[in-house]
């Protein structure tokens, strides 16, 4: 990194860089693909886990029988995150007013709704698969699902290769778009390139 850029970062001043690099927070991923959102072992039977894809909240659900599904992570009633709810058999119940959803996202129970009333529509359901010890979700257009190839990892299980899992979130601090230098463990600015 150039010394003038490092000096401006240390001083907390905004800087104009001659080299334009893309803001990684703004680079999109195409939704018409399968994406791993969690490790299989992170979702035990009868549990839920909040996740996200491109900023859209998604709840992953493992049913009491071990089935798996993914829904938009908001209740259709009051927008409460469904990952704060609980699994009831093969369904997910919102923790706020107990609206219950099936694996497709359809609302199947509203406890206080009269029997002659129509149930609300529900929330978006996402195609979901488990492979390679990961939970994959297809956030794209359902009409393109059949044509979307599922990721192939031919080296998985091959003793010549080692699989490493990296989390998407990294705990770090930023100042004016740059790395906060006092968190680099004593690294000197002239050693940063």
N, CA and C atoms as a LAMMPS dump frame, in Angstrom:
ITEM: TIMESTEP
0
ITEM: NUMBER OF ATOMS
579
ITEM: BOX BOUNDS ff ff ff
-5.0000000000000000e+02 5.0000000000000000e+02
-5.0000000000000000e+02 5.0000000000000000e+02
-5.0000000000000000e+02 5.0000000000000000e+02
ITEM: ATOMS id mol type element x y z
1 1 1 N 0.848 -1.174 0
2 1 2 C 0 0 0
3 1 3 C 0.892 1.235 0
4 2 1 N 0.487 2.289 -0.694
5 2 2 C 1.285 3.507 -0.779
6 2 3 C 1.362 4.198 0.58
7 3 1 N 2.485 4.859 0.848
8 3 2 C 2.703 5.53 2.123
9 3 3 C 1.695 6.66 2.352
10 4 1 N 1.331 7.426 1.297
11 4 2 C 0.37 8.52 1.476
12 4 3 C -1.006 7.985 1.882
13 5 1 N -1.379 6.804 1.376
14 5 2 C -2.638 6.195 1.763
15 5 3 C -2.576 5.765 3.223
16 6 1 N -1.462 5.134 3.631
17 6 2 C -1.3 4.717 5.019
18 6 3 C -1.32 5.908 5.965
19 7 1 N -0.646 7.004 5.594
20 7 2 C -0.632 8.197 6.433
21 7 3 C -2.038 8.753 6.614
22 8 1 N -2.822 8.786 5.538
23 8 2 C -4.177 9.324 5.645
24 8 3 C -5.071 8.402 6.472
25 9 1 N -4.831 7.081 6.397
26 9 2 C -5.602 6.151 7.215
27 9 3 C -5.288 6.331 8.687
28 10 1 N -4.007 6.479 9.023
29 10 2 C -3.615 6.677 10.409
30 10 3 C -4.186 7.977 10.961
31 11 1 N -4.251 9.009 10.128
32 11 2 C -4.762 10.302 10.559
33 11 3 C -6.289 10.329 10.57
34 12 1 N -6.923 9.274 10.095
35 12 2 C -8.373 9.215 10.062
36 12 3 C -8.979 10.087 8.982
37 13 1 N -8.201 10.408 7.962
38 13 2 C -8.68 11.265 6.887
39 13 3 C -9.113 10.418 5.704
40 14 1 N -10.193 10.864 5.041
41 14 2 C -10.557 10.146 3.821
42 14 3 C -9.484 10.343 2.764
43 15 1 N -9.318 9.38 1.899
44 15 2 C -8.298 9.482 0.868
45 15 3 C -8.865 9.039 -0.462
46 16 1 N -8.318 9.577 -1.511
47 16 2 C -8.667 9.185 -2.864
48 16 3 C -7.56 8.278 -3.378
49 17 1 N -7.914 7.11 -3.756
50 17 2 C -6.916 6.176 -4.253
51 17 3 C -6.889 6.219 -5.778
52 18 1 N -5.7 6.166 -6.317
53 18 2 C -5.561 6.128 -7.772
54 18 3 C -6.01 4.773 -8.302
55 19 1 N -5.916 3.746 -7.456
56 19 2 C -6.327 2.407 -7.846
57 19 3 C -7.733 2.184 -7.312
58 20 1 N -8.666 1.984 -8.201
59 20 2 C -10.059 1.755 -7.797
60 20 3 C -10.281 0.257 -7.652
61 21 1 N -10.614 -0.156 -6.45
62 21 2 C -10.93 -1.553 -6.217
63 21 3 C -12.42 -1.659 -5.936
64 22 1 N -13.051 -2.739 -6.36
65 22 2 C -14.489 -2.863 -6.132
66 22 3 C -14.79 -3.012 -4.644
67 23 1 N -15.866 -2.422 -4.211
68 23 2 C -16.332 -2.57 -2.835
69 23 3 C -16.95 -3.959 -2.722
70 24 1 N -16.308 -4.836 -1.966
71 24 2 C -16.759 -6.225 -1.89
72 24 3 C -18.145 -6.346 -1.29
73 25 1 N -18.555 -5.338 -0.53
74 25 2 C -19.898 -5.386 0.043
75 25 3 C -20.957 -5.127 -1.013
76 26 1 N -20.56 -4.637 -2.18
77 26 2 C -21.518 -4.304 -3.228
78 26 3 C -21.435 -5.235 -4.432
79 27 1 N -20.543 -6.192 -4.405
80 27 2 C -20.469 -7.122 -5.532
81 27 3 C -21.519 -8.196 -5.314
82 28 1 N -22.396 -8.336 -6.253
83 28 2 C -23.492 -9.274 -6.098
84 28 3 C -23.126 -10.678 -6.51
85 29 1 N -23.826 -11.608 -5.955
86 29 2 C -23.733 -12.995 -6.37
87 29 3 C -25.022 -13.298 -7.114
88 30 1 N -24.915 -14.027 -8.187
89 30 2 C -26.107 -14.34 -8.97
90 30 3 C -26.973 -15.306 -8.172
91 31 1 N -28.246 -14.99 -7.969
92 31 2 C -29.075 -15.847 -7.118
93 31 3 C -29.443 -17.192 -7.725
94 32 1 N -29.331 -17.343 -9.047
95 32 2 C -29.731 -18.594 -9.682
96 32 3 C -28.621 -19.644 -9.589
97 33 1 N -28.278 -19.974 -8.369
98 33 2 C -27.236 -20.952 -8.089
99 33 3 C -27.465 -21.482 -6.674
100 34 1 N -26.905 -22.629 -6.38
101 34 2 C -26.986 -23.2 -5.027
102 34 3 C -25.867 -22.62 -4.168
103 35 1 N -26.199 -22.116 -2.994
104 35 2 C -25.209 -21.522 -2.091
105 35 3 C -25.253 -22.205 -0.73
106 36 1 N -24.079 -22.529 -0.171
107 36 2 C -24.06 -23.1 1.184
108 36 3 C -24.277 -21.98 2.2
109 37 1 N -25.24 -22.181 3.094
110 37 2 C -25.533 -21.163 4.105
111 37 3 C -25.174 -21.598 5.517
112 38 1 N -24.943 -22.898 5.713
113 38 2 C -24.587 -23.374 7.053
114 38 3 C -23.967 -24.762 6.934
115 39 1 N -23.326 -25.159 7.992
116 39 2 C -22.823 -26.531 8.086
117 39 3 C -23.936 -27.424 8.618
118 40 1 N -24.012 -28.631 8.121
119 40 2 C -25.066 -29.553 8.544
120 40 3 C -25.078 -29.757 10.055
121 41 1 N -23.9 -29.876 10.643
122 41 2 C -23.804 -30.115 12.075
123 41 3 C -24.279 -28.959 12.939
124 42 1 N -24.446 -27.78 12.336
125 42 2 C -24.924 -26.624 13.09
126 42 3 C -26.431 -26.618 13.271
127 43 1 N -27.125 -27.552 12.647
128 43 2 C -28.585 -27.572 12.706
129 43 3 C -29.041 -28.951 13.179
130 44 1 N -29.237 -29.071 14.47
131 44 2 C -29.675 -30.334 15.079
132 44 3 C -31.167 -30.548 14.838
133 45 1 N -31.666 -31.75 15.126
134 45 2 C -33.092 -32.036 14.987
135 45 3 C -33.914 -31.056 15.824
136 46 1 N -35.058 -30.67 15.271
137 46 2 C -36.012 -29.766 15.933
138 46 3 C -35.381 -28.424 16.299
139 47 1 N -34.588 -27.877 15.371
140 47 2 C -33.961 -26.581 15.644
141 47 3 C -34.023 -25.683 14.415
142 48 1 N -33.727 -24.417 14.649
143 48 2 C -33.734 -23.408 13.584
144 48 3 C -32.432 -22.629 13.637
145 49 1 N -32.078 -22.038 12.494
146 49 2 C -30.87 -21.227 12.426
147 49 3 C -31.113 -20.083 11.453
148 50 1 N -30.834 -18.874 11.893
149 50 2 C -30.931 -17.712 11.024
150 50 3 C -29.698 -17.64 10.134
151 51 1 N -29.897 -17.329 8.876
152 51 2 C -28.808 -17.18 7.905
153 51 3 C -29.205 -16.041 6.97
154 52 1 N -28.382 -15.787 5.965
155 52 2 C -28.767 -14.778 4.973
156 52 3 C -28.037 -15.038 3.666
157 53 1 N -28.635 -14.532 2.599
158 53 2 C -27.994 -14.534 1.295
159 53 3 C -28.199 -13.155 0.705
160 54 1 N -27.109 -12.486 0.357
161 54 2 C -27.142 -11.155 -0.25
162 54 3 C -28.012 -10.194 0.554
163 55 1 N -27.95 -10.314 1.865
164 55 2 C -28.697 -9.424 2.739
165 55 3 C -30.121 -9.859 3.021
166 56 1 N -30.62 -10.878 2.332
167 56 2 C -31.975 -11.362 2.58
168 56 3 C -31.949 -12.403 3.7
169 57 1 N -32.714 -12.17 4.763
170 57 2 C -32.73 -13.134 5.87
171 57 3 C -33.459 -14.423 5.492
172 58 1 N -32.848 -15.531 5.857
173 58 2 C -33.394 -16.86 5.582
174 58 3 C -33.302 -17.675 6.868
175 59 1 N -34.341 -18.425 7.174
176 59 2 C -34.299 -19.32 8.329
177 59 3 C -34.176 -20.754 7.817
178 60 1 N -33.231 -21.479 8.38
179 60 2 C -33.041 -22.891 8.074
180 60 3 C -33.708 -23.691 9.178
181 61 1 N -34.454 -24.713 8.808
182 61 2 C -35.242 -25.478 9.777
183 61 3 C -34.933 -26.96 9.644
184 62 1 N -34.604 -27.58 10.765
185 62 2 C -34.46 -29.042 10.821
186 62 3 C -35.656 -29.536 11.642
187 63 1 N -36.491 -30.346 11.023
188 63 2 C -37.711 -30.81 11.681
189 63 3 C -37.399 -31.89 12.719
190 64 1 N -38.429 -32.288 13.442
191 64 2 C -38.246 -33.325 14.464
192 64 3 C -37.843 -34.659 13.859
193 65 1 N -38.26 -34.916 12.611
194 65 2 C -37.885 -36.173 11.949
195 65 3 C -36.545 -36.067 11.218
196 66 1 N -35.944 -34.871 11.225
197 66 2 C -34.658 -34.684 10.56
198 66 3 C -34.762 -34.051 9.183
199 67 1 N -35.987 -33.764 8.725
200 67 2 C -36.183 -33.094 7.441
201 67 3 C -35.593 -31.681 7.48
202 68 1 N -35.424 -31.115 6.314
203 68 2 C -34.776 -29.813 6.208
204 68 3 C -35.563 -28.918 5.266
205 69 1 N -35.771 -27.656 5.669
206 69 2 C -36.35 -26.678 4.76
207 69 3 C -35.859 -25.282 5.099
208 70 1 N -36.074 -24.357 4.157
209 70 2 C -35.624 -22.973 4.322
210 70 3 C -36.762 -22.034 3.925
211 71 1 N -36.949 -20.998 4.721
212 71 2 C -37.994 -20.008 4.486
213 71 3 C -37.436 -18.605 4.63
214 72 1 N -38.167 -17.663 4.095
215 72 2 C -37.891 -16.259 4.354
216 72 3 C -37.989 -16.061 5.876
217 73 1 N -37.018 -15.396 6.457
218 73 2 C -36.937 -15.291 7.923
219 73 3 C -37.751 -14.106 8.454
220 74 1 N -39.05 -14.179 8.246
221 74 2 C -39.949 -13.178 8.822
222 74 3 C -41.35 -13.759 8.854
223 75 1 N -42.048 -13.516 9.926
224 75 2 C -43.428 -13.955 10.015
225 75 3 C -44.274 -13.033 9.15
226 76 1 N -45.255 -13.593 8.461
227 76 2 C -46.128 -12.804 7.599
228 76 3 C -47.029 -11.874 8.414
229 77 1 N -47.136 -12.105 9.698
230 77 2 C -48.016 -11.301 10.543
231 77 3 C -47.365 -10.005 10.992
232 78 1 N -46.321 -10.075 11.779
233 78 2 C -45.682 -8.883 12.347
234 78 3 C -44.204 -8.759 12.001
235 79 1 N -43.762 -9.538 11.012
236 79 2 C -42.386 -9.488 10.519
237 79 3 C -41.344 -9.93 11.555
238 80 1 N -41.754 -10.616 12.585
239 80 2 C -40.831 -11.135 13.603
240 80 3 C -39.957 -12.201 12.948
241 81 1 N -38.641 -12.195 13.214
242 81 2 C -37.777 -13.228 12.629
243 81 3 C -38.219 -14.639 13.04
244 82 1 N -38.442 -15.483 12.051
245 82 2 C -38.896 -16.847 12.342
246 82 3 C -37.826 -17.687 13.02
247 83 1 N -36.553 -17.295 12.9
248 83 2 C -35.519 -18.088 13.585
249 83 3 C -35.648 -17.965 15.105
250 84 1 N -36.501 -17.057 15.577
251 84 2 C -36.776 -16.944 17.008
252 84 3 C -37.95 -17.822 17.426
253 85 1 N -38.5 -18.566 16.468
254 85 2 C -39.617 -19.455 16.749
255 85 3 C -39.142 -20.835 17.139
256 86 1 N -40.06 -21.8 17.039
257 86 2 C -39.699 -23.17 17.414
258 86 3 C -40.318 -24.178 16.456
259 87 1 N -39.639 -25.304 16.354
260 87 2 C -40.108 -26.389 15.5
261 87 3 C -41.214 -27.137 16.231
262 88 1 N -42.311 -27.376 15.515
263 88 2 C -43.434 -28.172 16.015
264 88 3 C -43.647 -29.312 15.028
265 89 1 N -43.064 -30.454 15.314
266 89 2 C -43.165 -31.588 14.393
267 89 3 C -42.413 -31.307 13.108
268 90 1 N -43.154 -31.155 12.004
269 90 2 C -42.558 -30.896 10.692
270 90 3 C -42.805 -29.463 10.242
271 91 1 N -43.152 -28.61 11.177
272 91 2 C -43.489 -27.221 10.864
273 91 3 C -42.722 -26.264 11.761
274 92 1 N -42.758 -24.995 11.367
275 92 2 C -42.107 -23.942 12.154
276 92 3 C -43.165 -22.983 12.679
277 93 1 N -43.136 -22.746 13.986
278 93 2 C -44.095 -21.856 14.626
279 93 3 C -43.411 -20.562 15.049
280 94 1 N -44.002 -19.439 14.662
281 94 2 C -43.482 -18.129 15.054
282 94 3 C -43.575 -17.999 16.57
283 95 1 N -42.546 -17.419 17.17
284 95 2 C -42.502 -17.268 18.615
285 95 3 C -43.35 -16.13 19.145
286 96 1 N -43.935 -15.332 18.257
287 96 2 C -44.681 -14.157 18.72
288 96 3 C -46.173 -14.445 18.867
289 97 1 N -46.88 -14.75 17.792
290 97 2 C -48.31 -15.038 17.857
291 97 3 C -48.648 -16.456 17.405
292 98 1 N -47.631 -17.309 17.307
293 98 2 C -47.805 -18.742 17.042
294 98 3 C -48.363 -19.078 15.663
295 99 1 N -48.177 -18.198 14.681
296 99 2 C -48.522 -18.589 13.326
297 99 3 C -47.573 -19.721 12.943
298 100 1 N -48.089 -20.72 12.263
299 100 2 C -47.29 -21.901 11.941
300 100 3 C -47.186 -22.069 10.424
301 101 1 N -45.963 -22.423 9.965
302 101 2 C -45.655 -22.539 8.538
303 101 3 C -45.186 -23.944 8.207
304 102 1 N -45.555 -24.4 7.012
305 102 2 C -45.049 -25.699 6.556
306 102 3 C -43.751 -25.494 5.779
307 103 1 N -43.223 -26.556 5.216
308 103 2 C -41.922 -26.511 4.533
309 103 3 C -41.93 -25.655 3.267
310 104 1 N -43.102 -25.342 2.731
311 104 2 C -43.186 -24.499 1.532
312 104 3 C -43.31 -23.016 1.88
313 105 1 N -43.547 -22.713 3.168
314 105 2 C -43.753 -21.334 3.597
315 105 3 C -45.219 -20.975 3.739
316 106 1 N -46.092 -21.92 3.414
317 106 2 C -47.534 -21.673 3.539
318 106 3 C -47.926 -21.623 5.009
319 107 1 N -48.727 -20.625 5.376
320 107 2 C -49.237 -20.531 6.736
321 107 3 C -50.332 -21.587 6.897
322 108 1 N -50.159 -22.504 7.858
323 108 2 C -51.104 -23.607 8.02
324 108 3 C -51.932 -23.496 9.295
325 109 1 N -51.512 -22.636 10.217
326 109 2 C -52.26 -22.478 11.464
327 109 3 C -52.11 -21.06 12
328 110 1 N -53.25 -20.475 12.361
329 110 2 C -53.296 -19.245 13.15
330 110 3 C -54.229 -19.576 14.307
331 111 1 N -53.696 -19.765 15.52
332 111 2 C -54.487 -20.315 16.624
333 111 3 C -55.775 -19.561 16.939
334 112 1 N -55.795 -18.289 16.784
335 112 2 C -56.956 -17.489 17.189
336 112 3 C -57.877 -17.124 16.021
337 113 1 N -57.609 -17.655 14.826
338 113 2 C -58.428 -17.356 13.649
339 113 3 C -59.63 -18.288 13.603
340 114 1 N -60.804 -17.723 13.377
341 114 2 C -62.013 -18.538 13.273
342 114 3 C -61.877 -19.556 12.147
343 115 1 N -62.49 -20.708 12.309
344 115 2 C -62.384 -21.8 11.332
345 115 3 C -62.916 -21.424 9.953
346 116 1 N -63.882 -20.493 9.899
347 116 2 C -64.457 -20.121 8.612
348 116 3 C -63.659 -19.031 7.895
349 117 1 N -62.566 -18.594 8.47
350 117 2 C -61.726 -17.559 7.858
351 117 3 C -60.601 -18.197 7.051
352 118 1 N -60.192 -17.517 5.992
353 118 2 C -59.069 -17.998 5.185
354 118 3 C -57.748 -17.73 5.899
355 119 1 N -56.832 -18.654 5.748
356 119 2 C -55.504 -18.466 6.324
357 119 3 C -54.703 -17.484 5.471
358 120 1 N -53.804 -16.736 6.098
359 120 2 C -52.931 -15.833 5.334
360 120 3 C -52.047 -16.617 4.368
361 121 1 N -51.483 -15.909 3.401
362 121 2 C -50.691 -16.537 2.341
363 121 3 C -49.433 -17.215 2.871
364 122 1 N -48.656 -16.566 3.693
365 122 2 C -47.424 -17.158 4.212
366 122 3 C -46.198 -16.396 3.771
367 123 1 N -45.067 -17.082 3.707
368 123 2 C -43.783 -16.473 3.357
369 123 3 C -43.12 -17.288 2.243
370 124 1 N -42.068 -16.738 1.694
371 124 2 C -41.356 -17.42 0.612
372 124 3 C -40.6 -18.645 1.139
373 125 1 N -40.729 -19.735 0.413
374 125 2 C -39.94 -20.924 0.699
375 125 3 C -38.8 -21.024 -0.3
376 126 1 N -37.673 -21.562 0.123
377 126 2 C -36.499 -21.7 -0.739
378 126 3 C -36.181 -23.177 -0.933
379 127 1 N -35.848 -23.596 -2.16
380 127 2 C -35.338 -24.955 -2.34
381 127 3 C -34.086 -25.136 -1.47
382 128 1 N -33.989 -26.293 -0.865
383 128 2 C -32.921 -26.528 0.111
384 128 3 C -32.427 -27.965 -0.034
385 129 1 N -31.105 -28.139 0.02
386 129 2 C -30.487 -29.468 -0.085
387 129 3 C -29.322 -29.571 0.869
388 130 1 N -29.014 -30.783 1.213
389 130 2 C -27.88 -31.047 2.086
390 130 3 C -26.887 -31.942 1.352
391 131 1 N -25.63 -31.504 1.318
392 131 2 C -24.582 -32.294 0.664
393 131 3 C -23.23 -31.842 1.189
394 132 1 N -22.268 -32.74 1.194
395 132 2 C -20.884 -32.424 1.582
396 132 3 C -20.784 -31.865 3.004
397 133 1 N -21.745 -32.168 3.857
398 133 2 C -21.74 -31.625 5.213
399 133 3 C -22.196 -30.181 5.285
400 134 1 N -22.839 -29.7 4.22
401 134 2 C -23.31 -28.318 4.164
402 134 3 C -24.798 -28.279 3.814
403 135 1 N -25.44 -27.188 4.181
404 135 2 C -26.826 -26.946 3.816
405 135 3 C -26.831 -25.89 2.72
406 136 1 N -27.346 -26.269 1.547
407 136 2 C -27.391 -25.384 0.387
408 136 3 C -28.813 -24.859 0.202
409 137 1 N -28.908 -23.603 -0.223
410 137 2 C -30.195 -22.98 -0.527
411 137 3 C -30.108 -22.389 -1.927
412 138 1 N -31.204 -22.474 -2.652
413 138 2 C -31.299 -21.888 -3.991
414 138 3 C -32.171 -20.637 -3.889
415 139 1 N -31.561 -19.441 -3.813
416 139 2 C -32.336 -18.218 -3.626
417 139 3 C -32.891 -17.611 -4.913
418 140 1 N -32.639 -18.23 -6.034
419 140 2 C -33.008 -17.659 -7.329
420 140 3 C -34.447 -17.912 -7.734
421 141 1 N -34.685 -17.687 -8.995
422 141 2 C -35.997 -17.86 -9.606
423 141 3 C -36.325 -19.353 -9.645
424 142 1 N -37.429 -19.77 -9.026
425 142 2 C -37.783 -21.2 -9.029
426 142 3 C -37.923 -21.78 -10.433
427 143 1 N -38.245 -20.943 -11.412
428 143 2 C -38.39 -21.433 -12.792
429 143 3 C -37.049 -21.869 -13.381
430 144 1 N -35.939 -21.394 -12.835
431 144 2 C -34.612 -21.757 -13.351
432 144 3 C -33.951 -22.889 -12.557
433 145 1 N -34.631 -23.36 -11.525
434 145 2 C -34.041 -24.371 -10.637
435 145 3 C -33.631 -25.646 -11.373
436 146 1 N -34.47 -26.148 -12.241
437 146 2 C -34.175 -27.412 -12.93
438 146 3 C -32.911 -27.327 -13.786
439 147 1 N -32.627 -26.152 -14.307
440 147 2 C -31.45 -25.983 -15.168
441 147 3 C -30.186 -25.629 -14.388
442 148 1 N -30.319 -25.341 -13.121
443 148 2 C -29.161 -24.928 -12.315
444 148 3 C -28.379 -26.152 -11.836
445 149 1 N -27.117 -26.243 -12.18
446 149 2 C -26.329 -27.393 -11.725
447 149 3 C -26.043 -27.292 -10.224
448 150 1 N -26.085 -28.427 -9.558
449 150 2 C -25.713 -28.457 -8.146
450 150 3 C -24.187 -28.532 -8.069
451 151 1 N -23.56 -27.816 -7.135
452 151 2 C -22.088 -27.831 -7.05
453 151 3 C -21.539 -29.249 -6.909
454 152 1 N -20.503 -29.52 -7.659
455 152 2 C -19.837 -30.82 -7.62
456 152 3 C -18.469 -30.624 -6.985
457 153 1 N -18.186 -31.411 -5.973
458 153 2 C -16.884 -31.334 -5.298
459 153 3 C -16.247 -32.716 -5.393
460 154 1 N -15.633 -33.018 -6.53
461 154 2 C -15.103 -34.369 -6.737
462 154 3 C -13.942 -34.726 -5.815
463 155 1 N -13.262 -33.723 -5.262
464 155 2 C -12.113 -34.017 -4.407
465 155 3 C -12.514 -34.285 -2.955
466 156 1 N -13.784 -34.084 -2.617
467 156 2 C -14.233 -34.356 -1.253
468 156 3 C -14.06 -35.843 -0.954
469 157 1 N -13.431 -36.142 0.107
470 157 2 C -13.183 -37.533 0.464
471 157 3 C -11.894 -38.089 -0.1
472 158 1 N -11.238 -37.356 -0.994
473 158 2 C -9.956 -37.768 -1.55
474 158 3 C -8.862 -37.406 -0.543
475 159 1 N -8.121 -38.381 -0.087
476 159 2 C -7.098 -38.165 0.947
477 159 3 C -6.008 -37.186 0.507
478 160 1 N -5.874 -36.959 -0.786
479 160 2 C -4.847 -36.024 -1.271
480 160 3 C -5.264 -34.56 -1.088
481 161 1 N -6.515 -34.331 -0.726
482 161 2 C -7.025 -32.971 -0.571
483 161 3 C -7.57 -32.773 0.838
484 162 1 N -7.446 -31.569 1.335
485 162 2 C -7.989 -31.237 2.641
486 162 3 C -9.067 -30.168 2.454
487 163 1 N -10.222 -30.398 3.039
488 163 2 C -11.309 -29.436 2.94
489 163 3 C -11.259 -28.505 4.138
490 164 1 N -11.336 -27.208 3.864
491 164 2 C -11.37 -26.206 4.926
492 164 3 C -12.669 -25.426 4.791
493 165 1 N -13.282 -25.159 5.923
494 165 2 C -14.513 -24.39 5.952
495 165 3 C -14.209 -23.016 6.512
496 166 1 N -14.599 -22 5.77
497 166 2 C -14.376 -20.628 6.197
498 166 3 C -15.725 -19.966 6.44
499 167 1 N -15.815 -19.22 7.52
500 167 2 C -17.044 -18.495 7.803
501 167 3 C -17.098 -17.23 6.968
502 168 1 N -18.31 -16.773 6.663
503 168 2 C -18.476 -15.571 5.852
504 168 3 C -18.191 -14.3 6.632
505 169 1 N -18.407 -14.318 7.917
506 169 2 C -18.22 -13.113 8.706
507 169 3 C -16.845 -13.11 9.345
508 170 1 N -16.175 -11.981 9.224
509 170 2 C -14.851 -11.812 9.809
510 170 3 C -14.923 -10.62 10.743
511 171 1 N -14.519 -10.793 11.989
512 171 2 C -14.551 -9.706 12.959
513 171 3 C -13.33 -8.82 12.762
514 172 1 N -13.551 -7.623 12.272
515 172 2 C -12.467 -6.663 12.103
516 172 3 C -13.051 -5.256 12.187
517 173 1 N -12.192 -4.29 12.309
518 173 2 C -12.616 -2.903 12.47
519 173 3 C -12.146 -2.083 11.275
520 174 1 N -12.951 -1.128 10.867
521 174 2 C -12.615 -0.275 9.738
522 174 3 C -12.681 1.188 10.152
523 175 1 N -11.824 1.983 9.566
524 175 2 C -11.854 3.429 9.746
525 175 3 C -11.789 4.046 8.363
526 176 1 N -12.819 4.801 7.996
527 176 2 C -12.854 5.456 6.689
528 176 3 C -12.532 4.498 5.548
529 177 1 N -13.061 3.298 5.615
530 177 2 C -12.875 2.342 4.535
531 177 3 C -11.568 1.578 4.587
532 178 1 N -10.704 1.868 5.545
533 178 2 C -9.43 1.164 5.644
534 178 3 C -9.359 0.352 6.924
535 179 1 N -8.372 -0.476 7.049
536 179 2 C -8.194 -1.282 8.24
537 179 3 C -7.688 -0.398 9.362
538 180 1 N -8.251 -0.567 10.544
539 180 2 C -7.802 0.186 11.703
540 180 3 C -6.446 -0.384 12.12
541 181 1 N -5.417 0.425 12.008
542 181 2 C -4.047 -0.082 12.126
543 181 3 C -3.682 -0.584 13.519
544 182 1 N -4.346 -0.112 14.567
545 182 2 C -3.988 -0.58 15.901
546 182 3 C -4.475 -2.003 16.176
547 183 1 N -5.158 -2.621 15.219
548 183 2 C -5.616 -3.99 15.385
549 183 3 C -4.791 -4.984 14.575
550 184 1 N -3.66 -4.572 14.103
551 184 2 C -2.847 -5.452 13.273
552 184 3 C -1.738 -6.149 14.058
553 185 1 N -1.857 -6.133 15.361
554 185 2 C -0.916 -6.887 16.18
555 185 3 C 0.515 -6.406 16.061
556 186 1 N 0.736 -5.121 16.034
557 186 2 C 2.086 -4.582 16.013
558 186 3 C 2.697 -4.464 14.637
559 187 1 N 1.965 -4.776 13.583
560 187 2 C 2.513 -4.64 12.237
561 187 3 C 2.772 -3.168 11.945
562 188 1 N 3.89 -2.879 11.374
563 188 2 C 4.238 -1.507 11.045
564 188 3 C 3.666 -1.158 9.68
565 189 1 N 3.189 0.1 9.518
566 189 2 C 2.573 0.495 8.255
567 189 3 C 3.428 0.233 7.036
568 190 1 N 4.76 0.348 7.166
569 190 2 C 5.609 0.139 6
570 190 3 C 5.741 -1.349 5.638
571 191 1 N 5.249 -2.232 6.528
572 191 2 C 5.272 -3.661 6.23
573 191 3 C 4.007 -4.114 5.538
574 192 1 N 3.03 -3.229 5.444
575 192 2 C 1.772 -3.578 4.795
576 192 3 C 1.865 -3.259 3.315
577 193 1 N 1.521 -4.201 2.502
578 193 2 C 1.571 -3.975 1.055
579 193 3 C 0.222 -4.278 0.456
